[in-house]
Amino acid sequence: MPPFIFHRETHTLQIMSDASPATKSKVVICIGDIHGYITKLQNLWSNLQTLIPPSDFHYARIIFLGDYCDRGPHTREVLDFLIDLPSKYPNQSHVFLAGNHDFAFAAFLGAIPPPPDGSKFSDTWEEYKPSEQREGWYKDHGYENMHLQGRRWAGKIAVKFNTAKGIDYKGSIYDAGSTFESYGVPHGSPDLMKAVPDKHKKFLADLVWIHEEDNVSIETDKGLQSCKLIAVHGGLEKGKDVKHQIKYLKAKDTTIPKVEPLSGRKSVWDIPEELSKSPIIVVSGHHGKLHVDGLRLIIDEGGGMEQNPVAAIVLPSKTIVRDTDKSEEIIVS
């Protein structure tokens, strides 16, 4: 496969081949965690639009990998941007995955489906009760039957300093204070339930926990390969039946207190062994890292940190595009 060349004078990512439009692989763009940074999202989108030929960009599949809220200051504006995309780019197709932050935000607002077994959301608290005091779970209006993650999200953590990140928490274990502020209400206030517009609640309610797609092309050591793609915010658990995981993720099973494929770390890093026998791409965000290893793609260079870029990967070329990219010649093999 010839190299992709980004020319300074044309500002266009060109495929140097004789392939006809009928034989070209469809462009799939996977965008990592945004975390409330509207300017980064706008700049990344502009760079993608500049780098990718219009005939590809306007008909691309765009997969957002989740975590649209928290940490950054403009969650409200980020959701407005995402909600408007289908009308502004009607020929694109858009997939919006739920991240663990988005699920928790939705849980606080009551924008998640009820437990399929008829149980109460309050049943999700029991396993994690020992953490309630340290994490300062939300205990105001509506908490009595709120999913665990909604209470954790809107809570007020007793420990102010996040030793893992080396910075202070922004209100809660989820750093949700900035999301409250973007809607004009103080952190932990039940007024957020009224302040969030209905279209935002619907967007959060409609987020999918997993996306599967066939016939996605990707450059490999063996050349261009057509694969199945599975996109899930954190990844799929190793050592657990994949069919069962996919089933409950598609069903959005809210009986689960902590959804490991949305919030796990080491347990979801690798492609499960049972999937490694077939050409299956597993793409995620969540991990605060950029990791491209064969068919395992982890696209979260930002991690919600102000100083880090928001990144995307463009398939089939596996070209990485960032909000910080400048107009200069880039050659990607």
C-alpha positions in Angstrom: 0.0 0.0 0.0 1.6 3.4 -1.0 2.1 6.0 1.6 -0.4 8.6 2.6 1.0 12.1 2.0 -0.3 15.3 3.5 0.9 18.2 1.3 1.4 21.6 2.8 0.1 23.3 -0.3 -3.1 21.3 -0.7 -3.8 20.4 3.0 -5.3 17.2 1.8 -4.6 13.6 2.8 -4.2 11.9 -0.5 -4.1 8.2 -1.4 -1.4 7.8 -4.0 -3.0 4.9 -5.9 -5.0 4.1 -9.0 -7.9 2.7 -7.0 -11.3 3.7 -8.4 -14.0 5.1 -6.1 -15.9 1.8 -6.4 -13.0 -0.1 -5.0 -11.8 2.3 -2.3 -12.3 1.3 1.3 -14.8 3.2 3.3 -13.2 5.7 5.7 -13.9 5.0 9.4 -12.9 7.6 11.9 -12.7 6.7 15.6 -12.5 9.8 17.9 -11.2 9.5 21.5 -12.4 10.9 24.8 -13.4 14.6 24.6 -14.1 15.3 28.3 -15.8 18.7 27.9 -13.1 20.4 25.8 -15.1 22.0 23.0 -12.2 23.9 21.5 -10.2 20.7 21.2 -13.2 18.9 19.6 -13.7 21.8 17.1 -10.0 21.9 16.2 -9.8 18.1 15.8 -12.9 18.1 13.6 -11.4 20.9 11.5 -8.1 19.0 11.1 -10.0 15.8 10.0 -11.9 17.8 7.5 -8.7 19.4 6.2 -6.7 16.1 6.0 -9.3 13.8 4.5 -10.6 14.4 0.9 -14.2 15.7 0.9 -15.5 12.6 -1.0 -14.2 10.4 1.9 -14.9 12.7 4.8 -18.5 13.5 4.0 -19.4 9.8 3.6 -17.3 8.5 6.5 -18.4 6.4 9.4 -17.6 8.5 12.6 -17.4 6.5 15.8 -17.1 8.5 19.0 -15.6 6.4 21.7 -17.3 8.0 24.7 -16.6 10.2 27.7 -18.0 13.5 26.4 -18.4 15.1 29.8 -16.5 16.0 33.0 -13.0 17.4 33.6 -13.1 20.0 30.8 -15.2 23.2 31.2 -17.7 22.9 28.3 -19.7 19.7 28.5 -22.9 21.5 27.5 -21.2 22.8 24.3 -19.7 19.5 23.5 -23.1 17.8 23.6 -24.6 20.5 21.4 -21.8 20.0 18.8 -22.4 16.2 18.8 -26.1 16.4 18.6 -25.9 18.8 15.6 -23.6 16.6 13.5 -26.2 14.4 11.8 -28.0 17.5 10.5 -24.8 19.3 9.4 -23.3 16.2 7.8 -26.3 14.1 6.6 -24.2 11.8 4.4 -21.9 10.7 7.3 -23.0 8.0 9.7 -22.4 8.6 13.4 -22.0 6.2 16.3 -22.0 7.6 19.8 -20.7 5.1 22.4 -21.3 5.6 26.1 -18.3 6.1 28.3 -18.3 5.4 32.0 -18.6 9.2 32.6 -21.5 9.5 30.3 -23.3 6.5 31.8 -22.8 8.0 35.3 -24.1 11.4 34.1 -27.1 9.7 32.5 -27.7 7.7 35.7 -27.9 10.9 37.7 -30.4 12.4 35.3 -32.6 9.2 35.2 -31.7 8.8 31.5 -30.8 5.1 31.7 -33.2 2.1 31.2 -34.6 0.4 34.2 -33.1 -2.9 35.4 -34.5 -5.6 33.1 -35.1 -8.0 36.0 -37.4 -5.6 37.8 -35.0 -4.9 40.6 -34.3 -1.4 42.0 -31.3 0.8 41.1 -30.6 1.0 44.9 -29.7 -2.7 44.7 -26.5 -1.6 42.9 -25.2 0.1 46.0 -24.7 -2.9 48.2 -21.4 -4.3 46.9 -19.7 -0.9 47.0 -21.2 0.4 50.3 -17.7 0.5 52.1 -16.7 3.3 49.6 -19.7 5.5 50.3 -18.2 7.8 52.9 -14.8 8.2 51.2 -16.5 9.0 47.8 -19.2 11.1 49.4 -22.0 9.6 47.4 -24.8 12.0 46.4 -27.6 12.0 49.0 -30.0 14.8 47.9 -33.2 14.9 45.9 -33.9 11.7 44.0 -31.0 9.6 45.4 -33.3 7.0 47.0 -33.5 4.8 43.9 -30.5 6.1 41.8 -28.0 3.8 40.2 -24.7 3.6 42.1 -22.7 5.4 39.3 -25.1 8.4 39.4 -24.6 8.7 43.1 -20.8 8.5 42.8 -20.8 10.9 39.9 -22.7 13.7 41.7 -21.1 13.0 45.1 -18.5 15.1 46.9 -15.3 13.2 47.5 -13.7 13.6 50.9 -10.2 13.2 49.6 -9.4 16.3 47.5 -6.2 15.1 45.8 -6.1 12.5 43.1 -2.7 10.8 43.6 -3.0 8.7 40.4 -3.2 11.9 38.3 -1.3 14.3 40.5 -4.1 16.8 40.5 -7.2 17.7 42.7 -10.5 16.1 42.1 -13.1 18.3 40.5 -15.9 17.7 42.9 -16.4 14.0 42.7 -14.6 10.8 41.9 -15.7 11.4 38.3 -14.5 15.0 38.2 -18.1 16.0 37.5 -17.9 19.5 39.0 -17.1 21.1 35.7 -20.1 19.5 34.1 -22.5 21.0 36.7 -20.8 24.3 36.1 -21.3 24.1 32.3 -25.0 24.0 32.9 -24.8 26.9 35.4 -25.5 25.1 38.6 -23.1 24.3 41.5 -21.5 20.8 41.9 -23.8 18.3 43.5 -27.0 20.3 43.1 -30.2 18.5 42.2 -31.0 21.6 40.1 -28.9 20.0 37.3 -31.8 17.6 36.6 -33.9 20.6 35.4 -31.0 22.5 33.9 -30.0 19.8 31.4 -32.1 20.3 28.2 -34.3 17.4 27.1 -32.3 17.0 23.9 -29.2 16.3 26.0 -31.0 13.8 28.1 -32.2 12.0 25.0 -28.7 12.0 23.6 -27.3 10.4 26.8 -30.2 7.9 26.9 -29.6 6.9 23.3 -25.8 6.2 23.7 -24.9 2.6 22.8 -22.6 0.5 25.0 -21.1 -1.4 22.1 -20.9 -1.1 18.3 -20.2 -3.9 15.9 -19.5 -3.5 12.2 -18.4 -5.9 9.5 -16.1 -5.2 6.5 -13.9 -2.5 8.0 -10.6 -2.2 6.2 -7.3 -1.7 8.0 -3.7 -1.6 7.0 -1.7 -4.5 8.5 1.7 -6.1 8.0 0.0 -8.4 5.5 -1.5 -5.4 3.6 -5.0 -4.2 3.5 -7.3 -6.5 5.5 -11.1 -6.6 5.9 -12.1 -7.2 9.5 -15.0 -7.1 11.8 -14.8 -4.1 14.2 -16.0 -4.0 17.8 -16.0 -0.6 19.5 -16.6 -0.4 23.2 -15.4 2.4 25.6 -13.0 0.4 27.7 -12.7 -2.9 26.0 -13.9 -6.5 26.4 -13.0 -8.5 29.5 -10.4 -11.2 29.2 -11.4 -14.6 30.7 -15.1 -13.8 30.3 -17.4 -15.2 27.7 -17.4 -12.7 24.8 -20.9 -13.6 23.6 -22.3 -13.0 27.0 -20.5 -9.6 27.3 -21.8 -8.5 23.9 -25.3 -9.5 24.8 -25.6 -7.5 28.0 -23.8 -4.6 26.5 -26.3 -4.4 23.6 -29.1 -4.8 26.1 -27.6 -2.0 28.4 -28.2 -4.1 31.5 -28.4 -1.6 34.3 -28.6 -4.3 37.0 -24.8 -4.2 36.9 -23.3 -1.9 39.5 -20.0 -1.4 37.6 -19.9 -2.2 33.9 -16.3 -3.5 33.4 -16.2 -3.0 29.6 -16.9 0.7 30.2 -14.8 1.3 33.2 -12.2 -1.5 33.6 -8.5 -1.0 33.1 -6.1 -4.1 33.0 -9.1 -6.5 32.6 -10.1 -4.9 29.3 -6.7 -3.8 27.8 -6.1 -6.8 25.5 -8.3 -8.5 22.9 -9.9 -11.5 24.5 -8.2 -14.7 23.4 -11.3 -16.2 21.9 -11.4 -13.2 19.4 -7.8 -13.4 18.4 -8.5 -16.4 16.1 -10.4 -14.1 13.7 -9.5 -10.8 12.2 -11.4 -8.6 14.6 -10.5 -5.0 15.4 -11.3 -3.9 19.0 -11.2 -0.1 19.4 -11.6 1.8 22.6 -10.9 5.1 24.4 -10.9 5.4 28.2 -7.4 4.5 29.1 -5.6 7.8 28.9 -3.2 6.4 26.3 -2.6 6.1 22.6 -2.0 2.4 21.9 -2.0 0.9 18.4 -0.9 -2.7 18.4 -2.1 -4.8 15.6 -5.9 -4.9 15.7 -6.1 -3.5 19.2 -6.7 0.3 19.0 -6.8 2.4 22.1 -7.4 6.1 21.2 -7.5 8.3 24.3 -4.4 10.4 24.2 -6.1 13.2 26.1 -7.3 11.4 29.2 -9.3 14.5 30.1 -6.1 16.4 31.0 -6.0 20.0 29.9 -2.4 19.8 28.5 -3.0 16.7 26.4 -4.4 16.5 22.9 -7.6 14.8 21.8 -6.9 12.3 19.1 -8.6 10.3 16.4 -7.5 7.3 14.2 -8.5 7.1 10.5 -9.0 3.7 9.0 -7.9 2.0 6.9 -4.6 3.9 7.0 -4.3 4.0 10.9 -3.4 7.7 10.5 -3.5 9.5 13.9 -5.0 13.0 13.8 -4.9 15.4 16.8 -6.5 18.7 17.7 -3.0 20.1 17.9 -1.8 19.2 14.4 -0.3 22.0 12.3 -0.3 22.4 8.6 2.9 20.7 7.6 3.9 17.8 5.4 3.2 14.5 7.0 4.1 11.1 5.4 2.4 8.1 6.9 3.4 4.6 5.7 
